[in-house]
Amino acid sequence: MSLAYLAQEAATTAESTVKGYGAVGYGLAAIGPGIGVGIVVGKAIEGIARQPELQGTIRTNMFLGIAFTEALALIGLVAGFIF
């Protein structure tokens, strides 16, 4: 094997490793919003079960909480592309 071939293989391996880190980074960034959405929905269901007459208000607030929590996942995705 020539030295140029080995250098090219090393560069290709390093490049694919760096791309893999971006996927791992986004995966880690998606854990927090996933847990957050689960907590928001669970607490909203508890609230509706305790006071069914406030179902509309609780549901509206739940959707707002989900939207803000999912914004974190989108920020993590964009940060992966930037860095």
Buried (B, 14 or more C-beta within 10 A) or exposed (E): EEEEEEEEEEEEEEEEEEEEEBEEBBEEBBEEBEEBBEEBBEBBEEBBEEEEEEEEEBEEBBEEBBEEBBEBBEEBBEEBEEE
